[in-house]
Amino acid sequence: MTFIFLTLAIMAEVMATSALKASMGFTRPLPSLLVVVGYGVAFYLLSLVLRTLPVGIAYAIWAGLGIVLVTLVGIVAFGEKPDVPAVIGISLIVAGVVTLQVFSKMNVH
């Protein structure tokens, strides 16, 4: 269940972050509500994940996948176009998350 909760937490965070941009500085009610609810759900689910997954690993996965997914939402929903340095930086973040997942010996309790 840990990775299901982590996946759902990441999805809620991506939704909330995307809604944050759409809220136009909290001047639009529906996106503003999605921000509050999305982050609330995301942090609650992350708290459940941290019962069994080390915080460093959980946060690396959360942040890494969140960055990639929010970037994709930015491209599709907001017409943002990352430049070459942005793509390289995001690729390095993904490589770091993969490295932690594949090679880390941090204990899961």
C-alpha positions as CSV (number, residue, x, y, z in Angstrom):
1,M,0.0,0.0,0.0
2,T,2.9,2.3,0.6
3,F,3.7,2.9,-3.1
4,I,0.0,3.2,-3.9
5,F,-0.3,6.0,-1.2
6,L,2.8,7.6,-2.6
7,T,1.5,7.6,-6.1
8,L,-1.8,9.1,-5.0
9,A,0.0,11.7,-2.9
10,I,2.1,12.7,-5.9
11,M,-1.0,12.9,-8.1
12,A,-2.8,15.1,-5.5
13,E,0.3,17.4,-5.2
14,V,0.6,17.7,-9.0
15,M,-3.1,18.6,-9.2
16,A,-2.7,21.2,-6.4
17,T,0.4,22.7,-7.9
18,S,-1.3,23.0,-11.3
19,A,-4.4,24.5,-9.7
20,L,-2.1,27.0,-7.9
21,K,-1.1,28.4,-11.3
22,A,-4.7,28.4,-12.5
23,S,-5.9,30.1,-9.3
24,M,-4.3,33.4,-10.5
25,G,-3.0,34.3,-7.0
26,F,-6.1,32.8,-5.3
27,T,-8.5,35.1,-7.2
28,R,-10.4,32.2,-8.8
29,P,-12.4,30.2,-6.3
30,L,-12.5,26.7,-7.9
31,P,-8.8,26.4,-8.6
32,S,-8.1,27.9,-5.2
33,L,-10.3,25.2,-3.5
34,L,-8.4,22.5,-5.5
35,V,-5.1,23.9,-4.2
36,V,-6.2,23.6,-0.6
37,V,-7.9,20.2,-0.9
38,G,-5.1,18.8,-3.2
39,Y,-2.3,19.7,-0.8
40,G,-4.3,18.5,2.2
41,V,-4.8,15.1,0.6
42,A,-1.2,15.0,-0.6
43,F,0.3,15.7,2.8
44,Y,-2.0,13.3,4.6
45,L,-1.1,10.5,2.2
46,L,2.6,11.3,2.4
47,S,2.3,11.1,6.2
48,L,1.0,7.5,5.8
49,V,3.9,6.7,3.4
50,L,6.4,7.9,6.0
51,R,5.2,5.2,8.4
52,T,7.2,2.6,6.3
53,L,9.4,4.4,3.8
54,P,12.4,6.5,4.9
55,V,11.7,10.2,4.6
56,G,14.7,10.8,2.2
57,I,13.6,8.1,-0.2
58,A,9.9,9.1,0.0
59,Y,10.7,12.8,-0.5
60,A,13.1,12.1,-3.4
61,I,10.4,10.1,-5.2
62,W,7.7,12.7,-4.4
63,A,9.8,15.7,-5.5
64,G,11.3,14.0,-8.6
65,L,8.1,12.7,-10.0
66,G,6.2,15.8,-9.0
67,I,8.7,18.0,-11.0
68,V,8.4,15.8,-14.1
69,L,4.6,15.6,-13.9
70,V,4.1,19.3,-13.2
71,T,6.4,20.2,-16.1
72,L,4.3,18.0,-18.4
73,V,1.1,19.7,-17.1
74,G,2.8,23.0,-17.8
75,I,3.6,22.0,-21.3
76,V,0.1,20.6,-22.1
77,A,-2.2,22.9,-20.0
78,F,-0.3,26.2,-20.0
79,G,1.7,26.1,-23.2
80,E,5.0,26.3,-21.3
81,K,8.1,25.3,-23.3
82,P,11.1,24.1,-21.2
83,D,14.5,25.0,-22.7
84,V,17.5,22.7,-23.0
85,P,18.9,23.5,-19.6
86,A,15.5,22.8,-18.0
87,V,15.3,19.4,-19.8
88,I,18.8,18.5,-18.7
89,G,18.1,19.5,-15.1
90,I,14.9,17.5,-15.0
91,S,16.7,14.6,-16.5
92,L,19.3,14.8,-13.7
93,I,16.6,14.8,-11.1
94,V,15.0,11.7,-12.6
95,A,18.4,10.0,-12.7
96,G,18.9,10.8,-9.0
97,V,15.5,9.3,-8.1
98,V,16.2,6.2,-10.1
99,T,19.7,5.9,-8.5
100,L,18.1,6.1,-5.0
101,Q,15.5,3.5,-5.8
102,V,17.8,1.1,-7.5
103,F,21.0,1.4,-5.5
104,S,20.1,2.8,-2.1
105,K,20.4,0.5,0.9
106,M,18.3,2.7,3.2
107,N,16.2,0.4,5.4
108,V,12.4,0.3,4.9
109,H,10.8,-0.4,8.3
